[in-house]
Amino acid sequence: MAVERPRTLALAALFAALSSSCVSHSIRDDLDRVSRRSRVELPPALETPEVDTESRETVRRILGAPMTAEDAVRVAISNNRSLRATLRELGVYRGRLVQAGLVANPAVDFDIRHPNDPVQPVQFDLGLEWDLTHSLLAPVRAGVARAELDAARHRAASAVIDLGFRVRAAVYATQASQSRLTVVTRALDTFAAGRDAARALTESGNVIALDRATHEAAYESARITVAQLELEVLERREALSRLLGAHGEEAEWSLRDELPALPEQYEVVPDLERRAITASLALQEQRSALEAHARRTGLTRAEGLIPDVSVDVHIEQDGQFWEVGGGARVTLPLFDRRQGTLTAHEATFDAAMERYVGASIDLRSRARSARNRVLSAHLRARQYATVIVPARRRVLEQWMLQYNAMQIGVFVLLQARRDELDAQMRAIETAREFYTAKAALEALLAGRAVDADASMMTSVELSSAPSAGHGGH
């Protein structure tokens, strides 16, 4: 029984190590898990170096027609190289999992001895040594690597959702800039009409030179605003192109002209904070990291307490007889029991736990802020669309009646037109703010807390108009 017990232990260790080493090298399963967690379909050929012809054709087809925000997200998920790199890096953690579960390599010794006595034959020894402790702990190391891989999956799924939000925000920003450029171009025509009217009235002696100079300055300022908005459209297109991963002919894409129509009502889902906590991929990643820290602590404790045991087999041939024997080498954990490493791992776990609790508290606040932002933006966007812009239009119509009755001058009418256009521009911006805030809230509920403030880019405002109080009929 004394001989059978070490053999049984060795066989059990070998079986456990071989079982833990039967891990696939492909990241297909990891990509499927990322797809399920992010609820986004990923390109099918990311785990191989081959070009995915079907996905490329789909991208070209989508880019060939005016895109919606969801069309742009599909292109970015397939095309964005930064995201593709993040997904391919899952192979790093997959490889570590495979490596962690591998069985220790046996060490082979081979000795040849030539006796001084010429009568004696040449003798040789063959030795085979195997690290038993390393193989016994292989499943524990694989558990650490598996938890780290799971954290990497959560991180990758979070990157997918984050890219989707940034693409949607960029689409809304580009659409808003295009619409604002259209409005400010019409405003430029109004400023030009005011300038021309001031010139004509100055020549007839009905307007002082100050009014003419004021309207000419307003027109030139409006031209600067148009130029700024033209640049803004180009910059936002390029920002979106980078997210789409589009280059060459693909960069000639186009969007639907305007932002979607505002919904009449918008209600935030109930139990927002609870849903955000449940869905959070960042918290799930931290939980996987905590599990990895805990498993690593257990591995270190085991390595410090379990003796390092290697078993060996010796075969000797002296020219006449074969001699077979076995043995073991044991390193006793008397002094170095990995105390310092264990303390470091325990401190790392405690710090990670503090960050986890802090992140959950912060996420609740982010959820409330996202709710407040989207509700406020919706109310303001609806106010502009249903009250302010129509009111400005009615004001213009009333001033038009007054002008036709020769009760007011042309400058008052032009000012009313500028006020209407300014209201339209503000309506476009508040609509963009609503859709960006809505996308941020949806990303939060999908599992990713995004930085919505960074997407609320300041846009060019319409140049200040001259006072309508000057001038006559």
PyMOL commands that set and color helices and strands:
alter all, ss='L'
color gray80, all
select helices_A, chain A and resi 4-21+28-38+53-63+69-79+81-88+90-100+132-136+138-204+209-244+248-252+272-279+281-305+339-404+410-446+452-455
alter helices_A, ss='H'
color red, helices_A
select strands_A, chain A and resi 107-113+123-131+308-317+322-331
alter strands_A, ss='S'
color yellow, strands_A
deselect
rebuild
show_as cartoon
